[in-house]
Amino acid sequence: MVDAALEISRSQRISPAEVRAVLAMVDEAAASDGVDSLNEAGLLHLRHGHPGVEHLIARQDGQILGYAQRNGGPVPTGELVVAPRYRGRGVGSVLLAALIERGPLRIWAIGNRPAAQALARRHGLSAVRVLLRMERSLEEPVLASPVPDDVLIRTFRLGSDEEAWLDLNARVFAAHPEQGRISRGDLQERLAEPWFDAGGFFLAVSGGRIVGFHWTKQHEDQLGEVYVLGVDPQSGGRGLGRALLAVGLTHLKRLGNTKAQLYVEADHGAAIALYSAYGFRVVRRDVMYASP
């Protein structure tokens, strides 16, 4: 049962000290749960702020017990995390109610743990989307795939490739609720992240145009990621996706990574088939729930 002294603050911008405290809580929750409570976009919004994002902090006697975030974009979305030592006291339920009272939204349950499922049922939320996390060993060979004769694969050039990539990304992911809406500002935030390496951002160029890309990401503990892979719809059917995947995985292997991961929509059969052919297997399911 939640103590009456619990306070929920709402703000478009929180202080650096609050950001540090919430990030420490997120790290504590990840160590306890084995999964991150906030996804990449949520962490970027927390660290840098973002127009239309509201931050909710649950406090008791000045102590932060939980945090939630509501992104009021075209499809309002939310995320929340409760410090492990304060769970079982209804803090998550109060934060979720505070998110919903602003209007309908969709909220991620990363790993879809039993507690998240129970919270969703209690508030009448229904599952509307599933994101798969897939992994493969990089200690096994990477299947080679030829690059089409008229295509050159090179790395991303900072200061000159941004607009062309944004244009292609928007077309490739036109139906995707997040990836297809990446703005120049969103891109710049990611290019400024410590993990960014232009040498791991591969572009397929044909006739002077970017027709595909494979952006890789380096994590700690010898873990690489197929961060985002896309091919121009007009250039599909020629094996370009397979070629770009092979180039990126070979790069990650060359860096000394022993494992690679990626995220893919559970209803994207063609992408799952491609990744499965390259040895990826499903290891986790993240579920998005929608309020009535």
C-alpha positions, 0 to 999 in steps of 0.5 A, spaced: 500 500 500 502 506 498 504 511 503 500 517 503 506 521 504 508 519 497 509 525 492 509 525 484 512 531 481 511 533 474 516 537 469 518 538 462 525 539 465 528 536 471 535 538 474 542 535 473 542 532 480 535 529 479 537 526 472 543 523 476 539 520 481 534 517 476 540 514 472 543 511 478 536 508 480 535 505 473 542 502 473 540 499 480 534 496 477 537 493 471 542 490 476 536 487 479 532 485 473 537 483 468 534 488 463 534 495 462 527 499 465 528 505 460 529 504 452 534 508 448 530 513 447 527 514 454 534 515 456 536 520 451 530 524 453 532 523 460 539 526 459 538 531 454 530 533 455 526 533 449 520 538 447 513 534 449 516 529 454 514 530 461 518 527 467 514 524 473 518 523 479 515 519 485 518 521 492 517 520 499 521 524 505 525 527 499 527 520 497 526 518 489 522 511 489 520 511 482 520 515 475 516 515 469 516 519 462 511 521 458 512 522 450 506 526 448 508 525 440 503 523 435 502 516 439 503 518 446 508 513 449 510 512 456 516 508 461 517 507 468 521 504 473 521 503 481 527 502 485 528 495 487 527 496 494 521 500 494 517 495 490 511 492 492 508 498 495 504 501 489 509 506 487 509 503 480 501 503 480 501 510 482 506 512 477 502 509 471 495 512 473 499 519 473 501 517 466 494 515 464 490 521 467 494 525 462 490 521 456 491 515 452 498 512 451 502 506 450 507 504 455 513 499 454 514 493 459 521 491 457 522 484 458 515 483 460 516 481 467 510 478 471 510 484 475 509 489 469 504 484 466 500 484 473 500 492 473 498 492 466 492 488 468 490 492 474 489 498 470 486 495 464 491 495 459 492 491 453 498 488 449 498 491 442 506 491 440 511 486 441 519 487 440 524 481 439 531 482 442 535 477 438 542 474 439 547 470 436 555 468 437 560 472 433 565 466 435 561 462 429 563 464 422 559 470 419 555 468 412 558 471 406 554 475 401 556 478 395 555 486 394 551 488 388 556 490 382 553 497 382 553 498 389 559 501 393 559 500 401 563 505 405 562 508 412 558 514 414 561 521 413 560 526 418 558 533 416 555 531 409 551 524 409 546 526 415 540 529 410 541 524 405 541 518 411 535 522 414 531 522 408 532 514 406 531 512 413 524 516 413 522 512 407 525 505 409 521 506 416 515 510 414 510 505 417 515 505 424 512 509 430 519 511 432 525 510 427 521 513 421 520 519 425 528 521 427 529 528 426 536 532 425 536 533 432 535 526 434 540 524 429 545 529 432 544 526 439 546 519 437 552 522 433 554 525 440 553 519 444 560 516 446 559 509 443 558 512 436 563 510 431 563 513 424 567 507 422 561 502 424 556 506 420 556 503 413 552 506 407 551 502 400 551 507 395 549 506 388 549 512 382 551 517 387 545 515 392 545 512 398 540 506 397 542 502 404 545 502 411 547 498 416 549 502 423 552 498 428 553 500 435 558 498 440 556 496 447 561 494 453 563 486 455 564 484 448 557 486 445 556 489 438 549 491 436 545 491 429 543 498 431 539 499 425 539 496 418 535 499 412 534 498 404 531 503 399 524 500 397 526 501 390 533 497 391 530 491 394 530 484 392 537 484 390 540 481 396 543 488 399 540 487 406 544 480 406 550 484 404 550 490 409 548 485 415 554 481 413 559 487 412 556 490 419 557 483 423 564 482 420 566 489 423 563 487 430 567 481 430 573 484 427 573 489 433 573 483 438 566 482 440 563 475 442 556 476 441 551 481 437 544 483 438 538 486 435 531 488 436 526 487 431 518 487 430 515 481 432 510 481 426 516 483 421 517 476 418 522 478 412 526 481 417 526 475 422 527 470 417 533 474 414 536 475 422 535 467 423 538 465 417 544 469 420 544 465 426 540 470 431 535 467 436 530 470 440 532 471 447 527 476 450 520 479 448 518 487 450 511 488 450 508 495 449 501 496 452 495 501 451 491 504 455 483 504 454 
